[in-house]
Amino acid sequence: MTKINTFIFDIDGTLIDTFDMYMPAMVETLRKHGYSIAPQDEQATMQRLFGITGEDALKLFGVKPEDRAAIQKEWFNLAYQREDRIKVIPQIPEALQALAAVPGNRLGVATSKLRSEYEEHFAQRYPFAKLFEAAITESDTAKHKPDPEPILAAVERLGATPEESVYVGDTINDLKAARAAGVKFAGALYGSANPAAIKDADYPLASPLDLLKI
């Protein structure tokens, strides 16, 4: 059996908890533009649309194509006014440091974030981001999760093969993308808004430190 030595991470819900920053801001912005969400459907809608690109979330919700760019810009502007709501998931820094310390291990990111978001609001903000040797963002691929393209791009940039790689994520789209890419999937049950959707992960993670058992 091929040894896993390449760890590729999603960010939102996997490394940092950004749900309370992004999703209430999305609902607020949609309502402002006449896209109604019944109060009883609000939580389910936020969970369903979390962890994918902003454009894909608005598309899935049914926002008209001509409205999407303006609404996404307004939504993200509002979200980043609430950046203080972001929390680093406990034990993530320790787990990443321990993985990076193993000779031969490679760490990277495949995220739905925009490149500007990644650079300004992640890479510059969290010291552990320097451990990632490659970062694939929304603008680096034509297709996005659940398509395998972002994960395969990260595998290639890290000089790895799918057989020796694992993708760590918290949503069903992460699982689907990993399966399609031919890599193992580690399910971040510890950070998932819907852990039942990723219970079939190759490696179910109750804690980030469970990564060290792979």
C-alpha positions as CSV (number, residue, x, y, z in Angstrom):
1,M,0.0,0.0,0.0
2,T,1.3,3.4,-1.0
3,K,2.3,5.6,1.9
4,I,0.3,8.9,2.3
5,N,2.8,11.8,2.4
6,T,0.8,14.6,0.7
7,F,-1.8,16.4,2.7
8,I,-4.1,18.9,0.8
9,F,-6.5,21.0,2.8
10,D,-9.7,22.8,2.3
11,I,-9.7,26.0,4.5
12,D,-13.2,27.0,5.6
13,G,-14.6,24.6,8.1
14,T,-11.4,22.5,8.0
15,L,-8.6,24.9,9.2
16,I,-10.6,27.9,10.3
17,D,-14.3,28.3,11.3
18,T,-15.7,31.0,9.0
19,F,-19.4,30.0,9.0
20,D,-20.5,32.9,11.2
21,M,-18.6,35.4,9.1
22,Y,-19.8,34.3,5.7
23,M,-23.3,32.8,5.9
24,P,-25.4,35.3,7.9
25,A,-23.9,38.0,5.6
26,M,-25.1,36.0,2.6
27,V,-28.6,35.7,3.9
28,E,-28.7,39.4,4.8
29,T,-27.4,40.4,1.3
30,L,-29.8,38.1,-0.6
31,R,-32.8,39.5,1.3
32,K,-31.7,43.1,0.6
33,H,-31.8,42.2,-3.1
34,G,-35.3,40.6,-2.9
35,Y,-34.2,37.0,-2.7
36,S,-36.3,35.7,0.2
37,I,-35.4,32.9,2.6
38,A,-38.1,31.7,5.0
39,P,-36.8,31.9,8.6
40,Q,-37.3,28.2,9.1
41,D,-35.2,27.4,6.1
42,E,-32.3,29.8,7.0
43,Q,-30.0,27.4,8.8
44,A,-30.4,24.6,6.2
45,T,-29.8,27.0,3.4
46,M,-26.6,28.4,5.0
47,Q,-25.3,24.8,5.6
48,R,-26.1,23.7,2.0
49,L,-24.3,26.7,0.4
50,F,-21.2,26.8,2.8
51,G,-17.8,25.8,1.6
52,I,-18.2,26.3,-2.2
53,T,-17.3,29.4,-4.3
54,G,-19.4,32.5,-3.7
55,E,-20.4,32.4,-7.4
56,D,-21.5,28.7,-7.2
57,A,-23.5,29.4,-4.0
58,L,-25.4,32.2,-5.6
59,K,-26.0,30.1,-8.7
60,L,-27.3,27.2,-6.6
61,F,-29.6,29.5,-4.7
62,G,-31.1,30.7,-8.0
63,V,-29.7,34.2,-8.2
64,K,-30.1,35.6,-11.7
65,P,-26.8,35.6,-13.7
66,E,-26.8,39.3,-14.1
67,D,-27.2,39.9,-10.4
68,R,-24.5,37.5,-9.2
69,A,-21.3,39.6,-9.4
70,A,-22.7,42.6,-7.6
71,I,-24.4,40.5,-4.9
72,Q,-21.2,38.5,-4.3
73,K,-19.1,41.7,-4.0
74,E,-21.6,43.1,-1.5
75,W,-21.9,39.8,0.4
76,F,-18.1,39.5,0.8
77,N,-17.7,43.1,1.8
78,L,-20.2,42.6,4.5
79,A,-18.7,39.3,5.6
80,Y,-15.2,40.8,6.0
81,Q,-16.6,43.5,8.3
82,R,-17.3,40.5,10.6
83,E,-13.8,39.0,10.3
84,D,-13.6,39.0,14.1
85,R,-16.1,36.1,14.0
86,I,-13.4,33.8,12.5
87,K,-11.9,31.2,14.8
88,V,-8.9,29.0,14.2
89,I,-10.2,25.4,14.8
90,P,-8.5,24.0,18.0
91,Q,-5.5,21.8,17.5
92,I,-5.1,22.8,13.8
93,P,-1.7,24.6,14.3
94,E,-0.3,21.7,16.3
95,A,-1.5,19.1,13.8
96,L,0.0,21.0,10.9
97,Q,3.3,21.6,12.6
98,A,3.5,17.8,13.4
99,L,2.7,16.8,9.8
100,A,5.2,19.2,8.4
101,A,7.9,17.9,10.7
102,V,7.8,14.4,9.2
103,P,10.5,14.0,6.5
104,G,9.0,13.6,3.0
105,N,5.6,15.1,3.9
106,R,4.1,17.8,1.6
107,L,1.3,20.2,2.6
108,G,-0.9,22.2,0.4
109,V,-4.3,23.9,0.0
110,A,-7.1,23.6,-2.5
111,T,-9.8,26.1,-1.6
112,S,-12.8,27.8,-3.0
113,K,-11.5,31.2,-1.7
114,L,-10.6,33.9,-4.2
115,R,-6.8,34.4,-4.5
116,S,-7.1,37.9,-2.9
117,E,-9.0,36.4,0.0
118,Y,-6.4,33.7,0.5
119,E,-3.4,36.1,0.4
120,E,-4.9,39.0,2.5
121,H,-7.2,37.2,4.9
122,F,-5.5,33.8,5.4
123,A,-1.8,33.6,4.4
124,Q,-0.9,36.9,6.0
125,R,-3.1,36.3,9.1
126,Y,-2.2,32.8,10.3
127,P,1.4,31.8,10.9
128,F,0.7,28.2,10.1
129,A,-0.1,29.1,6.5
130,K,3.7,29.2,5.8
131,L,3.7,25.4,6.1
132,F,1.7,25.1,2.8
133,E,4.0,24.6,-0.2
134,A,1.2,25.2,-2.8
135,A,-2.2,26.9,-2.7
136,I,-4.9,26.4,-5.4
137,T,-7.6,29.0,-5.2
138,E,-10.8,29.7,-7.0
139,S,-9.0,31.6,-9.8
140,D,-6.5,28.9,-10.5
141,T,-8.9,26.4,-12.1
142,A,-11.7,26.6,-14.6
143,K,-13.8,24.1,-12.6
144,H,-14.4,24.0,-8.9
145,K,-15.4,21.4,-6.3
146,P,-17.1,18.9,-6.5
147,D,-15.1,18.7,-9.8
148,P,-11.6,17.2,-9.1
149,E,-9.7,19.8,-10.9
150,P,-8.6,21.9,-7.9
151,I,-7.3,18.9,-6.0
152,L,-5.5,17.5,-9.0
153,A,-3.9,20.9,-9.6
154,A,-2.6,20.9,-6.0
155,V,-1.3,17.3,-6.4
156,E,0.6,18.3,-9.5
157,R,2.0,21.5,-8.0
158,L,3.3,19.6,-5.0
159,G,5.0,17.0,-7.3
160,A,2.9,14.2,-5.9
161,T,0.6,11.5,-7.2
162,P,-3.1,10.9,-6.3
163,E,-2.1,7.5,-4.7
164,E,0.1,9.2,-2.1
165,S,-2.3,12.1,-1.5
166,V,-5.2,12.8,0.9
167,Y,-7.7,15.7,0.7
168,V,-8.9,17.0,4.1
169,G,-12.3,18.7,3.9
170,D,-15.6,19.2,5.7
171,T,-18.4,19.0,3.1
172,I,-20.0,16.5,0.7
173,N,-18.4,18.5,-2.2
174,D,-15.0,17.9,-0.7
175,L,-15.7,14.2,-0.5
176,K,-17.0,14.1,-4.1
177,A,-14.0,16.0,-5.4
178,A,-11.5,13.7,-3.6
179,R,-13.2,10.6,-4.9
180,A,-13.2,12.0,-8.5
181,A,-9.5,12.9,-8.1
182,G,-8.6,9.4,-7.0
183,V,-7.2,10.6,-3.7
184,K,-8.1,9.5,-0.2
185,F,-10.5,11.7,1.8
186,A,-10.1,12.7,5.4
187,G,-13.4,14.0,6.7
188,A,-13.2,17.0,9.1
189,L,-16.1,15.9,11.3
190,Y,-14.7,18.3,14.0
191,G,-15.5,21.3,11.8
192,S,-18.3,20.2,9.5
193,A,-21.7,21.9,9.5
194,N,-23.1,18.6,8.3
195,P,-20.9,15.7,9.5
196,A,-23.4,13.0,8.5
197,A,-22.8,13.9,4.8
198,I,-19.1,13.0,5.1
199,K,-19.3,10.0,7.4
200,D,-18.1,7.7,4.6
201,A,-14.7,9.3,4.6
202,D,-11.6,7.1,4.3
203,Y,-10.4,8.7,7.4
204,P,-13.1,10.2,9.7
205,L,-11.4,12.9,11.8
206,A,-12.9,13.6,15.3
207,S,-10.0,15.9,15.9
208,P,-7.3,17.5,13.7
209,L,-4.8,15.4,15.7
210,D,-6.3,12.3,14.1
211,L,-4.4,13.4,10.9
212,L,-1.3,12.1,12.6
213,K,-2.7,8.5,12.5
214,I,-2.9,8.5,8.7
